[in-house]
Structure formats: structure tokens, C-alpha cells
């Protein structure tokens, strides 16, 4: 954002100057300057009031939506404990293929969907795609061949793709960088809750409804979860907030304050129409930092591929199908609690890399224990460590991506989508890391994931060093009155610093 305007300590133009054609009479600029002049006590009180409203309206619904998103994607693992494979004539690595093929469709829609989200109402768009994936999820119950199941899984991936990056994009438009990590933890808790309640729900359905009305238990599992998804989707179109500037459920002052907070945090405005879609994509693909974060998110997702086989892994403890499903519940509840704690500390301290490094060390230890012994006690303990470390670290990683490509909106949207798109390719081949023939220790997959955890920790440290260097360059430019655009391709306002 090149300009001859003077800037105050927030990176906003002074009243006597022009910014991108906006003169002193520009109403938006006047609103921003009005909030900038408020004292710290007023800002703190109104921030608390605004966040309370946004949290209540946004977070519970997103958590439920993501719970169902992850549940409809991963319930194949629970269905496997029923008669799924027998009824569809599956054998060998057929289950691995059915798991991985979903991500083919999932990857194709990531980028175009997230770019489209900057131009349409998130509530309507995300609600509609959710309703469609609920219908397709329920339709899996009607398959009578392995080929039919694969077709459903591909279509399910296509319609589920917009939700995750779209939800991250939406939250990053409401919360500052310090606030975002903890909110993403609440959002991402949907996956832990899906694994937790998915186990309970599957235990109830497979244990009590198998054969009811002549329908196998695994078919009832798809039907019930799909119907619930459609119901929540229809509700979300009326409740889910859109972007701050267009949220009519807030007063004029609250909408303006919500926008000002984001400008104050990034030191730059977030005008979705200021940059074209093609220009936004070009900006992000020419930023070398993108490729570091792509590798980081890809490896992080690869370290979590055990989630899609977790009931099968837990079954190696020697318990029956229903007991196995119930044993997964405390593991995911513990993961949920730990993720809330570590993301809160990450948000308060502004740290990203050290948290990630410590958490991946925990997951690495869990994988080592699992492959080192067949004793029930140590293996069950290790099964807590695996998701506590890997899943909690991933929540901080996706926050780090959104924090590091803050403006303009189109660039942030493209960065989130590209990292998530390429990151999820890990699930395509990662699903083959745990073939049933490797049980009960799953030595190959466990050793590979343990090494991957260490690589992620090392890469997080490298990115930390890179962002420290970038911050030093920006500080030098500010102290020497160098045009910040010469050293900062994102056109940051005065005072911006990257979190690391």
C-alpha cells in the first residue's frame, strides 16, 4: 500500500492527508480516527462487550458445524467396526483407498471456494455446502458395492472442502492475532469432540440398531449423522455471522469498532474489494514464506493420519468393538482440554514456534511408546500423547498461517486455502501408513510419524528465525524512514510485527 500520507502510531493516515484516494472527509477514515482517539479503558470495555457477542454468535455454531464436518468425514473408521467391509466385499487395502480418495475431491475445491468466500455471504455459502454434504453422507448408507462407496466419498470430499478454510477465513476477519489462536482451538475442538462423541454414538448405534428394520448398523450410522448435519446446516444460514462490515445484528458503532480493531491489529485496512482475485493469488504465491508454511502444515497433517485409524489402533489393546469405541472417548476429551490450554498461552504470549516444538515432542514420544511395547498400560497412555501433541500443535499452526498473511483479505484467503489444500494431500498417501497387516504394533507408521514430528519441530524453529529476521528488517526500515514497501511485500502499516 504505497502512499505519501503521514501515518500515526497505528499506521492510519492523519486527518490532513489522503490514503488511496481517501481525503479528510472520507467517512470511513473519520470513523477509524474517532476510535483511535479513545482511551485504553474505553477500548478494553468495548472489546470485551463485542467479543462476548461475537463469541456467542460465531463459536458454538462453528464448533458444531466442524464436529459434523469431521464426523461425516471420519465415521468410516467407526463403520469399519461394524459389517461395512463384509457387506461391500472390501478386502486388502480397500479401506485405505476409501479413506484417502475423499481428499482428492477435498483438495480440488479449496482455493476456488475460499476466493469465492470473499465475494459472497459466508452464512449462506457455508450453510448450503453443509446441507449438501449431509445429504451425500447419508447416501453412503444406500451403497451396495465398493465402487458406490468410492463415488460417495469423492463427492463428499468436494462439498466438504469449502468449510474448514472458509471458517478459518471468517474467524480471522473478526479476531485479532492475539485472540485468534484460542478461538481456533475452540473451533478445532470440533474434531476432538467428533472423535469423542463419534465413538459414543457409534457404540450406541452399532450395539443397539444393527439389524433394526433390516438395516445394518453401519448404514444407520451414516443415516443418523447425515440427517443431523442437514438440520444444523439449515439453522446456520440464519445464525452464522458474515463479515464485520455487513453484520446487521451489531449496532453501527459495534460494526465500525469491529472493523477498526482489525485495522489496528494489522496496521492496514481489510477491504475485500481493494485487490482482485488474481492479484491476491499472485501476491501469495510470490511470497517465499508461503512455501515454508505449506510444508509445515502438510507435515503436521501427516503426523495426524492415525486419527482415521484410531479405533483400529485402540482395538489392538485387545478389547471388543464397543469397548474399543468407548475407550477412545477419554483420549479425545483430554486432547480437547489440552488444546484449549496451550492455545490460550500461545495467544497471551504471542508465541507460536516454541509451543509447536514442545507439543510435537510429546506426540513423538507417544508414537515411540506405541511401537515399542504391546503392554496395555503403556500403549493406552501413549495413545493419549499422540493426539494431545499433534492435534494441539496443528491448531497453533493454522493460526500462525492466518496471522502471517493478514492483509489484504484476498491474499489471506488464498494463503489459508493453499496451505490447507496442499497440506491435506498428506491424507491421501498417509492413509496407507497403517495397513492392517502391520498390527498390532504398526511399526512402520509409528516410526515414520515419530520422525515426522521431529522434522515439524525443526521446521517451526526455522520459520521462527525467518520471521525474526523479517521483523528486524521492518524495524530498520521504520527507524531509517525507508519506504516500507521496499522491504515488505505486504505493504504493512507502521508498527506491524509478525508473531513467531
ChimeraX attribute file (.defattr): number of C-alpha atoms within 10 A of each C-alpha:
attribute: neighborCount
match mode: 1-to-1
recipient: residues
	/A:1	14
	/A:2	13
	/A:3	15
	/A:4	11
	/A:5	15
	/A:6	14
	/A:7	16
	/A:8	15
	/A:9	12
	/A:10	18
	/A:11	20
	/A:12	22
	/A:13	24
	/A:14	17
	/A:15	19
	/A:16	10
	/A:17	15
	/A:18	18
	/A:19	20
	/A:20	12
	/A:21	9
	/A:22	14
	/A:23	16
	/A:24	16
	/A:25	11
	/A:26	13
	/A:27	11
	/A:28	14
	/A:29	19
	/A:30	15
	/A:31	15
	/A:32	20
	/A:33	18
	/A:34	12
	/A:35	17
	/A:36	19
	/A:37	9
	/A:38	10
	/A:39	9
	/A:40	10
	/A:41	9
	/A:42	10
	/A:43	16
	/A:44	11
	/A:45	10
	/A:46	15
	/A:47	16
	/A:48	11
	/A:49	12
	/A:50	16
	/A:51	16
	/A:52	11
	/A:53	13
	/A:54	18
	/A:55	14
	/A:56	10
	/A:57	15
	/A:58	22
	/A:59	17
	/A:60	14
	/A:61	20
	/A:62	23
	/A:63	23
	/A:64	21
	/A:65	24
	/A:66	22
	/A:67	25
	/A:68	28
	/A:69	23
	/A:70	21
	/A:71	28
	/A:72	24
	/A:73	20
	/A:74	19
	/A:75	22
	/A:76	22
	/A:77	22
	/A:78	26
	/A:79	20
	/A:80	17
	/A:81	22
	/A:82	24
	/A:83	16
	/A:84	22
	/A:85	16
	/A:86	10
	/A:87	14
	/A:88	15
	/A:89	12
	/A:90	15
	/A:91	10
	/A:92	10
	/A:93	15
	/A:94	14
	/A:95	21
	/A:96	20
	/A:97	16
	/A:98	22
	/A:99	25
	/A:100	24
	/A:101	22
	/A:102	24
	/A:103	26
	/A:104	19
	/A:105	19
	/A:106	23
	/A:107	23
	/A:108	16
	/A:109	18
	/A:110	27
	/A:111	24
	/A:112	14
	/A:113	20
	/A:114	28
	/A:115	24
	/A:116	17
	/A:117	22
	/A:118	21
	/A:119	12
	/A:120	12
	/A:121	17
	/A:122	22
	/A:123	20
	/A:124	19
	/A:125	17
	/A:126	23
	/A:127	23
	/A:128	18
	/A:129	18
	/A:130	29
	/A:131	23
	/A:132	18
	/A:133	27
	/A:134	29
	/A:135	19
	/A:136	21
	/A:137	28
	/A:138	23
	/A:139	18
	/A:140	23
	/A:141	22
	/A:142	13
	/A:143	16
	/A:144	13
	/A:145	13
	/A:146	18
	/A:147	13
	/A:148	14
	/A:149	17
	/A:150	21
	/A:151	15
	/A:152	21
	/A:153	26
	/A:154	19
	/A:155	20
	/A:156	26
	/A:157	23
	/A:158	20
	/A:159	23
	/A:160	27
	/A:161	28
	/A:162	27
	/A:163	23
	/A:164	23
	/A:165	25
	/A:166	25
	/A:167	22
	/A:168	23
	/A:169	25
	/A:170	22
	/A:171	24
	/A:172	25
	/A:173	21
	/A:174	22
	/A:175	20
	/A:176	20
	/A:177	22
	/A:178	20
	/A:179	20
	/A:180	25
	/A:181	31
	/A:182	24
	/A:183	25
	/A:184	25
	/A:185	27
	/A:186	21
	/A:187	26
	/A:188	25
	/A:189	26
	/A:190	24
	/A:191	26
	/A:192	28
	/A:193	23
	/A:194	25
	/A:195	28
	/A:196	25
	/A:197	21
	/A:198	28
	/A:199	26
	/A:200	18
	/A:201	19
	/A:202	27
	/A:203	23
	/A:204	17
	/A:205	22
	/A:206	23
	/A:207	13
	/A:208	11
	/A:209	19
	/A:210	19
	/A:211	13
	/A:212	11
	/A:213	7
	/A:214	8
	/A:215	13
	/A:216	19
	/A:217	26
	/A:218	26
	/A:219	24
	/A:220	21
	/A:221	29
	/A:222	25
	/A:223	20
	/A:224	16
	/A:225	21
	/A:226	25
	/A:227	16
	/A:228	15
	/A:229	25
	/A:230	23
	/A:231	13
	/A:232	18
	/A:233	27
	/A:234	15
	/A:235	13
	/A:236	23
	/A:237	18
	/A:238	11
	/A:239	15
	/A:240	21
	/A:241	23
	/A:242	20
	/A:243	21
	/A:244	21
	/A:245	15
	/A:246	11
	/A:247	14
	/A:248	13
	/A:249	14
	/A:250	16
	/A:251	10
	/A:252	12
	/A:253	11
	/A:254	19
	/A:255	18
	/A:256	17
	/A:257	23
	/A:258	24
	/A:259	22
	/A:260	24
	/A:261	20
	/A:262	22
	/A:263	21
	/A:264	21
	/A:265	20
	/A:266	25
	/A:267	23
	/A:268	23
	/A:269	23
	/A:270	19
	/A:271	15
	/A:272	15
	/A:273	12
	/A:274	13
	/A:275	16
	/A:276	13
	/A:277	21
	/A:278	12
	/A:279	11
	/A:280	21
	/A:281	20
	/A:282	13
	/A:283	19
	/A:284	23
	/A:285	15
	/A:286	11
	/A:287	14
	/A:288	9
	/A:289	16
	/A:290	19
	/A:291	16
	/A:292	17
	/A:293	25
	/A:294	21
	/A:295	16
	/A:296	25
	/A:297	24
	/A:298	21
	/A:299	22
	/A:300	29
	/A:301	21
	/A:302	25
	/A:303	32
	/A:304	22
	/A:305	22
	/A:306	22
	/A:307	19
	/A:308	23
	/A:309	22
	/A:310	20
	/A:311	22
	/A:312	22
	/A:313	21
	/A:314	21
	/A:315	21
	/A:316	18
	/A:317	17
	/A:318	11
	/A:319	12
	/A:320	11
	/A:321	20
	/A:322	19
	/A:323	15
	/A:324	22
	/A:325	27
	/A:326	20
	/A:327	20
	/A:328	23
	/A:329	19
	/A:330	12
	/A:331	22
	/A:332	25
	/A:333	19
	/A:334	16
	/A:335	24
	/A:336	24
	/A:337	16
	/A:338	17
	/A:339	29
	/A:340	20
	/A:341	13
	/A:342	21
	/A:343	28
	/A:344	19
	/A:345	16
	/A:346	21
	/A:347	21
	/A:348	13
	/A:349	11
	/A:350	17
	/A:351	18
	/A:352	24
	/A:353	25
	/A:354	14
	/A:355	20
	/A:356	28
	/A:357	21
	/A:358	14
	/A:359	25
	/A:360	31
	/A:361	19
	/A:362	20
	/A:363	28
	/A:364	26
	/A:365	16
	/A:366	27
	/A:367	27
	/A:368	20
	/A:369	23
	/A:370	26
	/A:371	20
	/A:372	15
	/A:373	13
	/A:374	15
	/A:375	11
	/A:376	14
	/A:377	10
	/A:378	14
	/A:379	24
	/A:380	20
	/A:381	14
	/A:382	23
	/A:383	21
	/A:384	20
	/A:385	25
	/A:386	31
	/A:387	29
	/A:388	26
	/A:389	28
	/A:390	28
	/A:391	29
	/A:392	28
	/A:393	26
	/A:394	24
	/A:395	25
	/A:396	25
	/A:397	22
	/A:398	22
	/A:399	25
	/A:400	21
	/A:401	21
	/A:402	22
	/A:403	21
	/A:404	19
	/A:405	23
	/A:406	26
	/A:407	24
	/A:408	23
	/A:409	24
	/A:410	32
	/A:411	26
	/A:412	26
	/A:413	31
	/A:414	29
	/A:415	31
	/A:416	28
	/A:417	27
	/A:418	25
	/A:419	24
	/A:420	25
	/A:421	24
	/A:422	16
	/A:423	21
	/A:424	23
	/A:425	19
	/A:426	21
	/A:427	24
	/A:428	20
	/A:429	17
	/A:430	22
	/A:431	24
	/A:432	17
	/A:433	21
	/A:434	24
	/A:435	16
	/A:436	16
	/A:437	10
	/A:438	12
	/A:439	15
	/A:440	18
	/A:441	19
	/A:442	19
	/A:443	17
	/A:444	14
	/A:445	21
	/A:446	24
	/A:447	17
	/A:448	16
	/A:449	26
	/A:450	23
	/A:451	14
	/A:452	18
	/A:453	28
	/A:454	16
	/A:455	17
	/A:456	23
	/A:457	22
	/A:458	17
	/A:459	20
	/A:460	23
	/A:461	17
	/A:462	14
	/A:463	18
	/A:464	19
	/A:465	14
	/A:466	14
	/A:467	17
	/A:468	15
	/A:469	13
	/A:470	16
	/A:471	19
	/A:472	12
	/A:473	14
	/A:474	24
	/A:475	18
	/A:476	14
	/A:477	18
	/A:478	14
	/A:479	8
	/A:480	9
	/A:481	9
	/A:482	13
	/A:483	15
	/A:484	21
	/A:485	16
	/A:486	12
	/A:487	15
	/A:488	15
	/A:489	13
	/A:490	19
	/A:491	18
	/A:492	23
	/A:493	26
	/A:494	20
	/A:495	17
	/A:496	17
	/A:497	19
	/A:498	19
	/A:499	19
	/A:500	20
